């Protein structure tokens, strides 16, 4: 009897995995737009292929409770966030970038600065070193052997989440013109409070050449990453229209950014 239950459970899990929709599959295009072409190994492709929880799923906090403002979310990214209040707004951006680089085995590029300015390099962590933090002073110390496993990688990310934030990430990223927006770019306002949202996808109209884009965020307290609705244009939502000027603001459900707040990973 136990074997039967195991087989049934396996089939159900397999079915869920096989039929999980990605952002590209779930988020339909409107008004003749088509997604911009991208290389299959690019950050843009990675973001577009992120799996989503079933339609209608609620955004959950790190402790399993539901996010108070569910109206901000169009869809929820199917990615665990741990059970501690760590993966907030800037951390979600860091998570997605690091996950992509780790999957590509570009380990040497996984490095994020703490708010103190300390460069937390993943390769040092994977080679067996750990960080001792005392106020603004951080030191590496030897703690074990080489381990590039995903489990160790996640522990590294939790350490980064504890000591990095919008202030440090904003300094790391390169400011780019709003009109040059592309997947993986970040609208970020560093500080306390501060916020960050990431561009998940971009589509273009073949005739007018106008572009639209998707945004995603985590927030406080730590919560699942979710695709944002467009509060300024419900007919276009969840897509946002890319205007032809760098002036003005970008209005998201829980934060207003200046268009000049757009930055990019170097």
N, C-alpha and C positions, 0 to 999 in steps of 0.2 A: 504493500500500500504506500509506503514512504517513497518508493521508487516512482510510483505513478505521480505522486504530488510533485516530485522533483522534476520529472519530465514536463508536466503541465506548466510549472513555474518557469522553466527554461524556455518553453515555447512562447509564453506570454512576454517574457523579457526580450526574446529575439524578435518577436513581432513588433514590439514597441520601438526597438532600435531600428528595424528595417523601414518602418513607416514614419519615423520622426521627420518632420518637415524642417528644412533649412530656411534661413531668411530669404534666400532667392526663391524658394518654392512657395513660401507662405505670403510674402509681401508682394502683391500684384502691382504691376505698372499701370499707369493711367494716361489717358489722352494721347496715345501713340508713342509714348516714351519707350526707349530700349536701354537696357543696362550697358554701360560702357564696357568695352572689352578689356580684359586684364590677363596677365600671365597666370597660369595655373598654380605657380609656386609663390605668387605675390601675397602681400598682406591683405590686399583688397579681396583676393579670391578666398583667403582664409576667413575673413569676416563674413563674406557673403554665404559661406557654407556652414556657418555656425548653426547647430540644431536648436529648435525651439520646443518649449513645452507645448502640449496640446492647446488648441485655440480655447480661449476662455479661462486659462490658468491665471491664478492670482500671483502677484509679486509677493514673495516671502522674505521676511527678515532673517538674519542669521540664527535667531532663536526659534524659528518655525512660525512665528506670528505673521499675520498679513500686514503688508504696508498700508498705512492709513489712507494715502491718496492713490487709489487704484486707477483713477481716471487719467493719470499721466501716462499709463502704459498701453501700448498697442499689442505687444507680444513679449514673452519672457524667454530669455536665453537659457537653454538647458545646460547649465554649468554649476557644479557645486561651489559654494562660497565659504564652507567651513562653518563652525559653530561659535565663532568669536566675533566680536564687533570690530572687524579689521578691514574687510574689503568694502571701502566706501567709494567716493566718486573718483578721485585720482587713482586709487588703488585698482579700480575696475579697468581703467585705461592701461595701467601698468600690467595688469593681469593678461589682458588680451594681447598686448605687444610681446610680453615674455612667453606666453603660450605658443604664439606663432614662431618665434625664434627658436624655442626649445624643440618644437616639432620639426623644424628645418635643420636642427643640429648646429645652429649658428650660435653656439654657446658663448663665444667670446664677445658677442654683441649684447649679451644680457647683463646690463649694468644700470643701476638706478642710484641716484644720490639721496642720502638722507637729508632731512631738513638742515642738519648741521653742516652739510656739504660733503660728508664722508661718502666716497664712491663704493657702493656695495656690489662687488663683482661676483657674478654667479660662478665663474670658473674657480675662484679661490674657495668658495663654499663647497663646490662639487669635488675639489681636490682634498677636502678633509678639514679645512679651516672653519672656524666659527668666530662670531663677533662678540666682543665684550663692550657693552655700552655703559658709560658712567657720565651722566650729564651730556655735554656736547662732545665728549671724548670717546672715540671708538677705536678699538684695537683688534686686530686679527690674532687668533691663537690656534695652535694645532690641536685638533680634537678627534681625528680618526683618519680612515683611509679614503681613497677615491670612491666616489659614488655619484654617478650621473643619472640615477633612477628618478622616475617621476615623483615618487614619495619624498625624496630629499629635495627635489626642485620645489615642491609645494611648501615645504618647511622654509626654504629660502624666501619664497614670496611672502609668507606670513611675517617674516622678519622685516622685509622691506615695507610691508603695509604698516607695521608698527611705527616706523621712524621716517617714512616719506609722506608727502602729501601734495596738495595743490601748489604750495609755495615752492617746494623743491622741483616738482615736475615742470612747472611753468618756466623755471630758469634753464632747465635742460633742453627744452624744445625750441625750435627755430620758428620765429614769426614769419608767416607767409601771407600774401594777399588773399583776401576773401574770395576774389574771383578765380583764384587758382585752386580752389578747394578740391580735394580728392579723398578717396577712402583711406581711413587711418589717421586723418588729420584730427586735431583736437581743439575744441573751443574751451579755453581754460582761463579762469580768473584765480590767480594765486592769492592766498591769504587765509585769514581766519575771521569770518567765514570766507570760503572760496568754493568754487565748483568746477567741474569738468564734464564735458560730454564728448563722445567720439563719433566721427562720421563713419557709418557702417557700409554705405553703398551709395553709388552715384549712377544716375541714368540721364540720358540725353535725348532730345527730340530730333530726329533725323532731318527735319525740314527747318524748324526755327532755330535749332542749335541751342535752345534753352536747356538748362540742367536742373535736376531735382536731386535731393539727397535724403538719406535716412540718418537719424541720430539715436544713440543709446547712452544709458547712464546707469550708475549705481548712485546711492545717496546715503544720507545719515538717518537712522543707524544703518550699518552694513546690510545690504539687501541684494537680491538677485539682479543681475544686469537685465535691463529691459529696453525694448525699442520704444521710443517716445512718439506720442501723438503730436500733431501740429495744432496748437491751440489757436493759431491765427488764421488757418484755412482748413476747415473741417472737410471740405470737398476734396482737397489735395492730400490730406492726412492719410498715412503717417509721413508722407513725403513733404519736404520743404523745398521751396523754389529758390534757386540760386539767382540773386539779382545781379545787375551789372555794375554795382558800385560797392566800394569798401566802406562807405559811410553808413551810419545808422546802427540799429540793433537787431539782434536775433532773439526772438521770444520763444522760449521753451516752457513746458508746463510748470517748472519749479525754479527757473532762473532766467534772468535776462542778461545776455552777453552783448558786448559791442562786437561788431563784425571784425574789428581789428584784433579781437582776442584769439583769432585762429592761429594755431601753431602746428608744427610737424616734427616727427621724429627725424633726427639727422641721419 
